[in-house]
């Protein structure tokens, strides 16, 4: 259908998992995609998949906890593809193990907050001014069900950082709306990424699926389709929303 025909999109953290699925789907729908990550070999696989299906992608590298490196990425994308019209700030992940707050190290806290909340803040900070100048743009952030509901086994720094992404998203949506910029957030629950398929035993996957109203775990394509909806004109009057892609495990 090419609902994103010739749009310029940056998807951070897209060498694998959710980010890669979003990048592939956006490219299939006509976007020119900048894929980003730290693993050059994995990014090359994603780029080859996109190009095999007739899409266009370039690779960019940079530490998204460092503003100057994000700025360099932005300039590279603008020179190769044009101004960024769609940003998916996906880079992040759980960097601390679950456990009591008092056992959480300061280093673990700072790593999780920087790797998720700070990275999202700095990426938006780099891309948003150009969108404001052009009076158009679309930003999608990625939170987590861990930031939507408390759990005694939650990795607290990760949960706090992901909850912070939600209110960051809504504040940016309030500021950017007058510039015709939409800003929304996706909060996935347990997603069967390549990593999760390896680390969660099948018997535990079945137990986890049972707590969902829709009795299965999520796929990366489930999240990608939600991102496509928010990136497209099908959601033209939606902003400031936290969309739970959670199979009914989160209802609010």
C-alpha beads as a LAMMPS data file, in Angstrom:
LAMMPS data file: protein, C-alpha beads

252 atoms
251 bonds

1 atom types
1 bond types

-500.0 500.0 xlo xhi
-500.0 500.0 ylo yhi
-500.0 500.0 zlo zhi

Masses

1 110.0

Atoms # bond

1 1 1 0.000 0.000 0.000
2 1 1 3.018 2.295 0.483
3 1 1 1.386 4.284 3.298
4 1 1 4.810 5.802 4.079
5 1 1 5.834 6.379 0.476
6 1 1 9.154 8.292 0.268
7 1 1 9.037 9.297 3.938
8 1 1 12.436 9.545 5.626
9 1 1 12.520 7.501 8.838
10 1 1 15.143 6.895 11.515
11 1 1 14.689 3.830 13.713
12 1 1 17.236 3.683 16.527
13 1 1 18.239 0.316 17.906
14 1 1 17.186 -1.464 14.722
15 1 1 19.875 -4.100 14.273
16 1 1 17.539 -6.779 15.635
17 1 1 14.306 -7.382 17.536
18 1 1 11.540 -4.791 17.640
19 1 1 13.589 -2.089 15.926
20 1 1 14.519 -4.330 13.007
21 1 1 10.885 -5.383 12.544
22 1 1 9.779 -1.738 12.493
23 1 1 12.490 -0.792 9.991
24 1 1 11.602 -3.674 7.667
25 1 1 7.872 -2.888 7.756
26 1 1 8.391 0.846 7.235
27 1 1 10.585 0.081 4.210
28 1 1 7.969 -2.293 2.779
29 1 1 5.467 0.548 3.126
30 1 1 7.636 2.873 1.055
31 1 1 9.810 4.689 3.605
32 1 1 13.509 5.323 3.118
33 1 1 14.913 4.070 6.404
34 1 1 18.032 4.862 8.399
35 1 1 18.804 1.838 10.546
36 1 1 20.953 2.261 13.637
37 1 1 22.808 0.064 16.085
38 1 1 26.166 -1.058 17.390
39 1 1 26.420 -4.387 15.563
40 1 1 27.512 -3.690 11.988
41 1 1 27.061 -7.298 10.885
42 1 1 23.490 -7.434 12.217
43 1 1 22.662 -4.084 10.598
44 1 1 23.984 -5.370 7.282
45 1 1 21.588 -8.315 7.514
46 1 1 18.632 -5.972 8.113
47 1 1 19.719 -3.703 5.262
48 1 1 20.062 -6.677 2.916
49 1 1 16.563 -7.879 3.835
50 1 1 15.118 -4.436 3.158
51 1 1 16.909 -4.085 -0.181
52 1 1 15.961 -7.626 -1.224
53 1 1 12.316 -6.600 -0.841
54 1 1 12.855 -3.497 -2.963
55 1 1 13.272 -0.991 -0.134
56 1 1 15.967 1.555 0.628
57 1 1 18.043 1.699 3.807
58 1 1 21.272 3.204 5.052
59 1 1 23.237 2.338 8.171
60 1 1 24.175 4.893 10.818
61 1 1 26.233 4.413 13.954
62 1 1 26.410 6.442 17.130
63 1 1 26.042 6.326 20.898
64 1 1 22.539 7.645 21.585
65 1 1 23.541 8.674 25.107
66 1 1 25.869 11.285 23.538
67 1 1 24.241 14.276 21.873
68 1 1 27.159 15.062 19.552
69 1 1 27.050 11.536 18.116
70 1 1 23.312 11.762 17.488
71 1 1 23.840 15.102 15.764
72 1 1 26.465 13.503 13.520
73 1 1 23.995 10.740 12.652
74 1 1 21.317 13.302 11.843
75 1 1 23.631 15.169 9.476
76 1 1 24.586 11.896 7.771
77 1 1 20.929 10.980 7.243
78 1 1 20.041 14.433 5.931
79 1 1 22.876 14.286 3.407
80 1 1 22.046 10.757 2.235
81 1 1 18.240 10.734 2.361
82 1 1 16.876 14.131 3.382
83 1 1 15.301 15.591 6.533
84 1 1 13.979 13.058 9.024
85 1 1 10.179 12.985 8.948
86 1 1 9.575 9.972 11.192
87 1 1 11.620 9.153 14.284
88 1 1 11.229 5.884 16.168
89 1 1 13.297 6.221 19.351
90 1 1 13.585 2.519 20.057
91 1 1 17.124 2.098 21.399
92 1 1 17.234 0.852 24.981
93 1 1 16.853 -2.252 27.072
94 1 1 16.979 -3.685 30.561
95 1 1 20.496 -3.251 31.909
96 1 1 19.943 -4.440 35.498
97 1 1 18.660 -7.673 36.975
98 1 1 15.381 -7.768 38.931
99 1 1 15.788 -7.433 42.667
100 1 1 15.186 -5.302 45.763
101 1 1 15.811 -1.584 45.362
102 1 1 18.442 -1.594 48.099
103 1 1 20.459 -4.170 46.148
104 1 1 20.434 -2.074 42.976
105 1 1 23.771 -0.425 42.327
106 1 1 24.084 3.245 41.521
107 1 1 25.973 2.247 38.376
108 1 1 23.126 -0.034 37.301
109 1 1 20.574 2.707 37.925
110 1 1 22.497 5.271 35.907
111 1 1 23.164 2.820 33.059
112 1 1 19.474 1.927 32.742
113 1 1 18.248 5.519 32.957
114 1 1 20.875 6.737 30.490
115 1 1 20.386 3.832 28.088
116 1 1 16.627 4.333 27.933
117 1 1 15.311 7.693 29.141
118 1 1 18.356 9.859 28.436
119 1 1 18.867 8.235 25.034
120 1 1 15.250 8.969 24.094
121 1 1 15.497 12.554 25.343
122 1 1 18.715 13.283 23.433
123 1 1 17.474 11.693 20.212
124 1 1 14.298 13.780 20.276
125 1 1 16.340 16.866 21.207
126 1 1 18.391 16.430 18.026
127 1 1 15.550 15.670 15.612
128 1 1 12.709 17.872 16.931
129 1 1 14.056 21.336 15.960
130 1 1 14.134 20.456 12.252
131 1 1 10.606 19.097 12.448
132 1 1 9.472 22.334 14.082
133 1 1 11.117 24.384 11.340
134 1 1 9.303 22.339 8.692
135 1 1 6.026 22.289 10.670
136 1 1 5.660 18.549 10.225
137 1 1 6.910 15.378 11.848
138 1 1 6.087 12.198 13.656
139 1 1 7.871 10.827 16.726
140 1 1 7.280 7.404 18.252
141 1 1 8.947 6.360 21.491
142 1 1 9.176 2.848 22.896
143 1 1 8.360 2.264 26.546
144 1 1 7.387 -1.041 28.171
145 1 1 4.650 -2.673 30.187
146 1 1 7.273 -2.600 32.947
147 1 1 6.679 1.146 33.087
148 1 1 2.892 0.725 33.122
149 1 1 2.317 -1.625 36.049
150 1 1 4.306 -2.351 39.233
151 1 1 5.604 -5.856 39.847
152 1 1 7.653 -7.179 42.776
153 1 1 10.149 -8.770 40.381
154 1 1 10.545 -5.745 38.128
155 1 1 14.021 -4.393 37.353
156 1 1 13.350 -1.070 39.066
157 1 1 15.771 1.180 37.105
158 1 1 14.399 -0.097 33.785
159 1 1 10.782 0.295 34.913
160 1 1 11.413 3.837 36.155
161 1 1 13.208 4.814 32.942
162 1 1 10.423 3.405 30.764
163 1 1 7.767 5.205 32.840
164 1 1 9.787 8.380 32.366
165 1 1 9.689 7.895 28.601
166 1 1 5.893 7.932 28.747
167 1 1 5.585 11.315 30.470
168 1 1 8.451 12.686 28.341
169 1 1 6.483 11.662 25.254
170 1 1 3.304 13.343 26.447
171 1 1 5.048 16.581 27.391
172 1 1 6.767 16.736 24.000
173 1 1 3.405 16.024 22.336
174 1 1 1.884 18.989 24.178
175 1 1 4.724 21.288 23.092
176 1 1 5.035 20.051 19.511
177 1 1 1.363 19.784 18.560
178 1 1 1.078 23.412 17.384
179 1 1 3.882 22.653 14.905
180 1 1 1.847 19.806 13.341
181 1 1 4.101 17.223 14.997
182 1 1 2.585 14.108 16.533
183 1 1 4.350 12.302 19.381
184 1 1 3.177 8.928 20.665
185 1 1 4.504 6.039 22.711
186 1 1 4.233 2.257 22.398
187 1 1 4.453 0.118 25.553
188 1 1 4.999 -3.550 24.619
189 1 1 4.565 -6.410 27.068
190 1 1 6.608 -9.633 26.721
191 1 1 7.707 -9.837 23.083
192 1 1 9.269 -12.963 21.600
193 1 1 12.348 -11.304 20.183
194 1 1 15.266 -13.497 19.149
195 1 1 16.825 -12.872 22.565
196 1 1 13.677 -13.721 24.508
197 1 1 13.113 -16.919 22.527
198 1 1 16.567 -18.032 23.635
199 1 1 16.417 -16.996 27.276
200 1 1 12.810 -17.869 28.185
201 1 1 12.185 -21.640 28.261
202 1 1 9.134 -22.812 26.309
203 1 1 7.348 -23.943 29.476
204 1 1 7.802 -20.457 30.940
205 1 1 6.596 -18.904 27.688
206 1 1 3.361 -20.869 28.082
207 1 1 2.956 -19.655 31.669
208 1 1 3.565 -16.066 30.624
209 1 1 1.084 -16.359 27.755
210 1 1 -1.595 -17.527 30.188
211 1 1 -1.708 -14.152 31.992
212 1 1 -2.738 -12.375 28.792
213 1 1 -6.342 -12.008 27.693
214 1 1 -5.148 -12.993 24.224
215 1 1 -3.429 -16.244 25.138
216 1 1 -0.091 -15.790 23.434
217 1 1 3.022 -13.686 23.743
218 1 1 3.679 -10.787 21.440
219 1 1 5.773 -10.794 18.300
220 1 1 8.014 -8.092 16.931
221 1 1 5.538 -7.757 14.060
222 1 1 2.772 -6.893 16.552
223 1 1 4.806 -3.898 17.690
224 1 1 5.848 -2.986 14.143
225 1 1 2.224 -2.849 12.998
226 1 1 1.364 -0.544 15.898
227 1 1 4.292 1.695 14.955
228 1 1 3.131 1.761 11.334
229 1 1 -0.334 2.872 12.437
230 1 1 1.106 5.703 14.532
231 1 1 3.522 6.716 11.748
232 1 1 0.817 6.853 9.094
233 1 1 -2.009 9.246 8.320
234 1 1 -4.395 6.602 9.675
235 1 1 -3.639 8.125 13.095
236 1 1 -3.594 11.745 11.928
237 1 1 -5.494 13.086 14.970
238 1 1 -3.756 11.000 17.610
239 1 1 -0.967 12.418 19.758
240 1 1 0.230 12.007 23.326
241 1 1 -1.030 8.432 23.492
242 1 1 0.639 5.495 25.252
243 1 1 -0.435 2.474 23.216
244 1 1 -0.256 -0.799 25.145
245 1 1 0.732 -3.621 22.804
246 1 1 0.191 -6.141 25.540
247 1 1 -2.408 -8.737 24.591
248 1 1 -4.690 -7.480 27.345
249 1 1 -2.123 -7.854 30.148
250 1 1 -2.229 -4.074 30.669
251 1 1 -5.586 -2.328 30.704
252 1 1 -5.932 1.291 31.771

Bonds

1 1 1 2
2 1 2 3
3 1 3 4
4 1 4 5
5 1 5 6
6 1 6 7
7 1 7 8
8 1 8 9
9 1 9 10
10 1 10 11
11 1 11 12
12 1 12 13
13 1 13 14
14 1 14 15
15 1 15 16
16 1 16 17
17 1 17 18
18 1 18 19
19 1 19 20
20 1 20 21
21 1 21 22
22 1 22 23
23 1 23 24
24 1 24 25
25 1 25 26
26 1 26 27
27 1 27 28
28 1 28 29
29 1 29 30
30 1 30 31
31 1 31 32
32 1 32 33
33 1 33 34
34 1 34 35
35 1 35 36
36 1 36 37
37 1 37 38
38 1 38 39
39 1 39 40
40 1 40 41
41 1 41 42
42 1 42 43
43 1 43 44
44 1 44 45
45 1 45 46
46 1 46 47
47 1 47 48
48 1 48 49
49 1 49 50
50 1 50 51
51 1 51 52
52 1 52 53
53 1 53 54
54 1 54 55
55 1 55 56
56 1 56 57
57 1 57 58
58 1 58 59
59 1 59 60
60 1 60 61
61 1 61 62
62 1 62 63
63 1 63 64
64 1 64 65
65 1 65 66
66 1 66 67
67 1 67 68
68 1 68 69
69 1 69 70
70 1 70 71
71 1 71 72
72 1 72 73
73 1 73 74
74 1 74 75
75 1 75 76
76 1 76 77
77 1 77 78
78 1 78 79
79 1 79 80
80 1 80 81
81 1 81 82
82 1 82 83
83 1 83 84
84 1 84 85
85 1 85 86
86 1 86 87
87 1 87 88
88 1 88 89
89 1 89 90
90 1 90 91
91 1 91 92
92 1 92 93
93 1 93 94
94 1 94 95
95 1 95 96
96 1 96 97
97 1 97 98
98 1 98 99
99 1 99 100
100 1 100 101
101 1 101 102
102 1 102 103
103 1 103 104
104 1 104 105
105 1 105 106
106 1 106 107
107 1 107 108
108 1 108 109
109 1 109 110
110 1 110 111
111 1 111 112
112 1 112 113
113 1 113 114
114 1 114 115
115 1 115 116
116 1 116 117
117 1 117 118
118 1 118 119
119 1 119 120
120 1 120 121
121 1 121 122
122 1 122 123
123 1 123 124
124 1 124 125
125 1 125 126
126 1 126 127
127 1 127 128
128 1 128 129
129 1 129 130
130 1 130 131
131 1 131 132
132 1 132 133
133 1 133 134
134 1 134 135
135 1 135 136
136 1 136 137
137 1 137 138
138 1 138 139
139 1 139 140
140 1 140 141
141 1 141 142
142 1 142 143
143 1 143 144
144 1 144 145
145 1 145 146
146 1 146 147
147 1 147 148
148 1 148 149
149 1 149 150
150 1 150 151
151 1 151 152
152 1 152 153
153 1 153 154
154 1 154 155
155 1 155 156
156 1 156 157
157 1 157 158
158 1 158 159
159 1 159 160
160 1 160 161
161 1 161 162
162 1 162 163
163 1 163 164
164 1 164 165
165 1 165 166
166 1 166 167
167 1 167 168
168 1 168 169
169 1 169 170
170 1 170 171
171 1 171 172
172 1 172 173
173 1 173 174
174 1 174 175
175 1 175 176
176 1 176 177
177 1 177 178
178 1 178 179
179 1 179 180
180 1 180 181
181 1 181 182
182 1 182 183
183 1 183 184
184 1 184 185
185 1 185 186
186 1 186 187
187 1 187 188
188 1 188 189
189 1 189 190
190 1 190 191
191 1 191 192
192 1 192 193
193 1 193 194
194 1 194 195
195 1 195 196
196 1 196 197
197 1 197 198
198 1 198 199
199 1 199 200
200 1 200 201
201 1 201 202
202 1 202 203
203 1 203 204
204 1 204 205
205 1 205 206
206 1 206 207
207 1 207 208
208 1 208 209
209 1 209 210
210 1 210 211
211 1 211 212
212 1 212 213
213 1 213 214
214 1 214 215
215 1 215 216
216 1 216 217
217 1 217 218
218 1 218 219
219 1 219 220
220 1 220 221
221 1 221 222
222 1 222 223
223 1 223 224
224 1 224 225
225 1 225 226
226 1 226 227
227 1 227 228
228 1 228 229
229 1 229 230
230 1 230 231
231 1 231 232
232 1 232 233
233 1 233 234
234 1 234 235
235 1 235 236
236 1 236 237
237 1 237 238
238 1 238 239
239 1 239 240
240 1 240 241
241 1 241 242
242 1 242 243
243 1 243 244
244 1 244 245
245 1 245 246
246 1 246 247
247 1 247 248
248 1 248 249
249 1 249 250
250 1 250 251
251 1 251 252
